[in-house]
Amino acid sequence: MKKKQKEEIEAKSVEELVKEIEKRQGEISRLRIDVRMARVKDVSSLKRKTDELAVVKTILGEKKAFGKDKIE
């Protein structure tokens, strides 16, 4: 994930992050099926998507832990 993408995610509110997580989980589940069915040639995209999801979940956890809507 690029630094600019990470900064954009950090700027989102908790509600937006929850929606983002749901969206990314759906993408990952579809991608897993596509990889098993050999529809995807770039298998490493699954790893990238799961890593991006982990970053979003980490940012959400930080915001919840500190009770802030936005991390400064």
HELIX and SHEET records of a PDB file:
HELIX    1   1 LYS A    3  GLU A   10  1                                   8    
HELIX    2   2 VAL A   14  ARG A   36  1                                  23    
HELIX    3   3 SER A   44  PHE A   66  1                                  23    
END                                                                             
